[in-house]
Amino acid sequence: MSKLSKQISDPSSEVDAENDVAVATAVQRAMEFYGCDAVTAAAHRGIEAWVLKREGEFTFWLHIFNSLKADGDHSDEISQPG
């Protein structure tokens, strides 16, 4: 028997890396578009995906929600009337 000279890459890790990039991009876009309401918007989309039984989409929005929550509370960025 011959040994494989090449290391076979794990496709799941490649998918995870692509998903991480997609989540990071979505987090950035959500912050740009929704500002301080980005966490709420991600939660809403996640709930919508859950109700429609779209497990993959729900998981995606859950990652976005968790990433936004990890960034901290942005309530101080809300402009108060003068």
Biotite code that builds the C-alpha atoms (Angstrom):
import biotite.structure as struc

atoms = struc.array([
    struc.Atom([0.000, 0.000, 0.000], chain_id="A", res_id=1, res_name="MET", atom_name="CA", element="C"),
    struc.Atom([1.197, 3.444, -0.812], chain_id="A", res_id=2, res_name="SER", atom_name="CA", element="C"),
    struc.Atom([0.855, 6.342, 1.543], chain_id="A", res_id=3, res_name="LYS", atom_name="CA", element="C"),
    struc.Atom([-0.955, 9.480, 0.521], chain_id="A", res_id=4, res_name="LEU", atom_name="CA", element="C"),
    struc.Atom([1.597, 12.230, 0.070], chain_id="A", res_id=5, res_name="SER", atom_name="CA", element="C"),
    struc.Atom([-0.978, 15.002, 0.211], chain_id="A", res_id=6, res_name="LYS", atom_name="CA", element="C"),
    struc.Atom([-2.904, 16.008, 3.275], chain_id="A", res_id=7, res_name="GLN", atom_name="CA", element="C"),
    struc.Atom([-6.616, 15.845, 2.544], chain_id="A", res_id=8, res_name="ILE", atom_name="CA", element="C"),
    struc.Atom([-8.335, 19.003, 3.701], chain_id="A", res_id=9, res_name="SER", atom_name="CA", element="C"),
    struc.Atom([-11.422, 18.814, 5.842], chain_id="A", res_id=10, res_name="ASP", atom_name="CA", element="C"),
    struc.Atom([-14.311, 20.295, 3.813], chain_id="A", res_id=11, res_name="PRO", atom_name="CA", element="C"),
    struc.Atom([-16.229, 21.200, 6.966], chain_id="A", res_id=12, res_name="SER", atom_name="CA", element="C"),
    struc.Atom([-13.444, 23.537, 8.101], chain_id="A", res_id=13, res_name="SER", atom_name="CA", element="C"),
    struc.Atom([-13.511, 25.264, 4.703], chain_id="A", res_id=14, res_name="GLU", atom_name="CA", element="C"),
    struc.Atom([-17.262, 25.721, 5.003], chain_id="A", res_id=15, res_name="VAL", atom_name="CA", element="C"),
    struc.Atom([-16.825, 27.070, 8.539], chain_id="A", res_id=16, res_name="ASP", atom_name="CA", element="C"),
    struc.Atom([-14.250, 29.588, 7.306], chain_id="A", res_id=17, res_name="ALA", atom_name="CA", element="C"),
    struc.Atom([-16.561, 30.719, 4.504], chain_id="A", res_id=18, res_name="GLU", atom_name="CA", element="C"),
    struc.Atom([-19.442, 30.986, 6.971], chain_id="A", res_id=19, res_name="ASN", atom_name="CA", element="C"),
    struc.Atom([-17.283, 33.054, 9.346], chain_id="A", res_id=20, res_name="ASP", atom_name="CA", element="C"),
    struc.Atom([-16.503, 35.491, 6.527], chain_id="A", res_id=21, res_name="VAL", atom_name="CA", element="C"),
    struc.Atom([-20.196, 35.686, 5.585], chain_id="A", res_id=22, res_name="ALA", atom_name="CA", element="C"),
    struc.Atom([-21.190, 36.339, 9.204], chain_id="A", res_id=23, res_name="VAL", atom_name="CA", element="C"),
    struc.Atom([-18.500, 39.005, 9.642], chain_id="A", res_id=24, res_name="ALA", atom_name="CA", element="C"),
    struc.Atom([-19.640, 40.724, 6.451], chain_id="A", res_id=25, res_name="THR", atom_name="CA", element="C"),
    struc.Atom([-23.292, 40.539, 7.508], chain_id="A", res_id=26, res_name="ALA", atom_name="CA", element="C"),
    struc.Atom([-22.445, 41.973, 10.944], chain_id="A", res_id=27, res_name="VAL", atom_name="CA", element="C"),
    struc.Atom([-20.637, 44.889, 9.314], chain_id="A", res_id=28, res_name="GLN", atom_name="CA", element="C"),
    struc.Atom([-23.508, 45.533, 6.903], chain_id="A", res_id=29, res_name="ARG", atom_name="CA", element="C"),
    struc.Atom([-26.096, 45.299, 9.683], chain_id="A", res_id=30, res_name="ALA", atom_name="CA", element="C"),
    struc.Atom([-24.200, 47.889, 11.737], chain_id="A", res_id=31, res_name="MET", atom_name="CA", element="C"),
    struc.Atom([-23.924, 50.199, 8.717], chain_id="A", res_id=32, res_name="GLU", atom_name="CA", element="C"),
    struc.Atom([-27.590, 49.866, 7.760], chain_id="A", res_id=33, res_name="PHE", atom_name="CA", element="C"),
    struc.Atom([-29.376, 49.521, 11.104], chain_id="A", res_id=34, res_name="TYR", atom_name="CA", element="C"),
    struc.Atom([-26.906, 51.267, 13.410], chain_id="A", res_id=35, res_name="GLY", atom_name="CA", element="C"),
    struc.Atom([-27.917, 50.819, 17.053], chain_id="A", res_id=36, res_name="CYS", atom_name="CA", element="C"),
    struc.Atom([-30.897, 48.674, 15.952], chain_id="A", res_id=37, res_name="ASP", atom_name="CA", element="C"),
    struc.Atom([-28.690, 46.006, 14.328], chain_id="A", res_id=38, res_name="ALA", atom_name="CA", element="C"),
    struc.Atom([-29.090, 43.548, 17.212], chain_id="A", res_id=39, res_name="VAL", atom_name="CA", element="C"),
    struc.Atom([-32.878, 43.875, 17.080], chain_id="A", res_id=40, res_name="THR", atom_name="CA", element="C"),
    struc.Atom([-32.893, 43.464, 13.300], chain_id="A", res_id=41, res_name="ALA", atom_name="CA", element="C"),
    struc.Atom([-30.767, 40.304, 13.515], chain_id="A", res_id=42, res_name="ALA", atom_name="CA", element="C"),
    struc.Atom([-33.059, 38.906, 16.218], chain_id="A", res_id=43, res_name="ALA", atom_name="CA", element="C"),
    struc.Atom([-36.113, 39.648, 14.083], chain_id="A", res_id=44, res_name="HIS", atom_name="CA", element="C"),
    struc.Atom([-34.605, 37.908, 11.047], chain_id="A", res_id=45, res_name="ARG", atom_name="CA", element="C"),
    struc.Atom([-33.624, 34.928, 13.194], chain_id="A", res_id=46, res_name="GLY", atom_name="CA", element="C"),
    struc.Atom([-37.123, 34.581, 14.616], chain_id="A", res_id=47, res_name="ILE", atom_name="CA", element="C"),
    struc.Atom([-38.591, 34.881, 11.129], chain_id="A", res_id=48, res_name="GLU", atom_name="CA", element="C"),
    struc.Atom([-36.294, 32.087, 9.884], chain_id="A", res_id=49, res_name="ALA", atom_name="CA", element="C"),
    struc.Atom([-37.231, 29.939, 12.911], chain_id="A", res_id=50, res_name="TRP", atom_name="CA", element="C"),
    struc.Atom([-40.959, 30.364, 12.264], chain_id="A", res_id=51, res_name="VAL", atom_name="CA", element="C"),
    struc.Atom([-40.477, 29.485, 8.585], chain_id="A", res_id=52, res_name="LEU", atom_name="CA", element="C"),
    struc.Atom([-38.457, 26.406, 9.634], chain_id="A", res_id=53, res_name="LYS", atom_name="CA", element="C"),
    struc.Atom([-35.321, 27.542, 7.770], chain_id="A", res_id=54, res_name="ARG", atom_name="CA", element="C"),
    struc.Atom([-32.734, 25.977, 10.059], chain_id="A", res_id=55, res_name="GLU", atom_name="CA", element="C"),
    struc.Atom([-29.660, 27.070, 8.099], chain_id="A", res_id=56, res_name="GLY", atom_name="CA", element="C"),
    struc.Atom([-30.877, 30.648, 7.835], chain_id="A", res_id=57, res_name="GLU", atom_name="CA", element="C"),
    struc.Atom([-31.817, 30.656, 11.523], chain_id="A", res_id=58, res_name="PHE", atom_name="CA", element="C"),
    struc.Atom([-28.316, 29.481, 12.464], chain_id="A", res_id=59, res_name="THR", atom_name="CA", element="C"),
    struc.Atom([-26.791, 32.185, 10.240], chain_id="A", res_id=60, res_name="PHE", atom_name="CA", element="C"),
    struc.Atom([-28.834, 34.943, 11.908], chain_id="A", res_id=61, res_name="TRP", atom_name="CA", element="C"),
    struc.Atom([-28.091, 33.499, 15.339], chain_id="A", res_id=62, res_name="LEU", atom_name="CA", element="C"),
    struc.Atom([-24.360, 33.841, 14.629], chain_id="A", res_id=63, res_name="HIS", atom_name="CA", element="C"),
    struc.Atom([-24.901, 37.435, 13.521], chain_id="A", res_id=64, res_name="ILE", atom_name="CA", element="C"),
    struc.Atom([-26.972, 38.198, 16.619], chain_id="A", res_id=65, res_name="PHE", atom_name="CA", element="C"),
    struc.Atom([-24.315, 36.683, 18.904], chain_id="A", res_id=66, res_name="ASN", atom_name="CA", element="C"),
    struc.Atom([-21.528, 38.591, 17.135], chain_id="A", res_id=67, res_name="SER", atom_name="CA", element="C"),
    struc.Atom([-23.406, 41.860, 17.474], chain_id="A", res_id=68, res_name="LEU", atom_name="CA", element="C"),
    struc.Atom([-24.129, 41.208, 21.160], chain_id="A", res_id=69, res_name="LYS", atom_name="CA", element="C"),
    struc.Atom([-20.456, 40.389, 21.726], chain_id="A", res_id=70, res_name="ALA", atom_name="CA", element="C"),
    struc.Atom([-19.524, 43.817, 20.349], chain_id="A", res_id=71, res_name="ASP", atom_name="CA", element="C"),
    struc.Atom([-21.190, 45.323, 23.397], chain_id="A", res_id=72, res_name="GLY", atom_name="CA", element="C"),
    struc.Atom([-23.912, 47.783, 24.138], chain_id="A", res_id=73, res_name="ASP", atom_name="CA", element="C"),
    struc.Atom([-24.098, 50.586, 21.595], chain_id="A", res_id=74, res_name="HIS", atom_name="CA", element="C"),
    struc.Atom([-26.890, 52.492, 23.300], chain_id="A", res_id=75, res_name="SER", atom_name="CA", element="C"),
    struc.Atom([-24.522, 55.418, 23.937], chain_id="A", res_id=76, res_name="ASP", atom_name="CA", element="C"),
    struc.Atom([-24.348, 55.904, 20.157], chain_id="A", res_id=77, res_name="GLU", atom_name="CA", element="C"),
    struc.Atom([-28.029, 56.853, 20.012], chain_id="A", res_id=78, res_name="ILE", atom_name="CA", element="C"),
    struc.Atom([-28.317, 60.552, 19.413], chain_id="A", res_id=79, res_name="SER", atom_name="CA", element="C"),
    struc.Atom([-30.395, 62.314, 22.014], chain_id="A", res_id=80, res_name="GLN", atom_name="CA", element="C"),
    struc.Atom([-32.539, 65.313, 21.071], chain_id="A", res_id=81, res_name="PRO", atom_name="CA", element="C"),
    struc.Atom([-30.842, 68.556, 22.003], chain_id="A", res_id=82, res_name="GLY", atom_name="CA", element="C"),
])
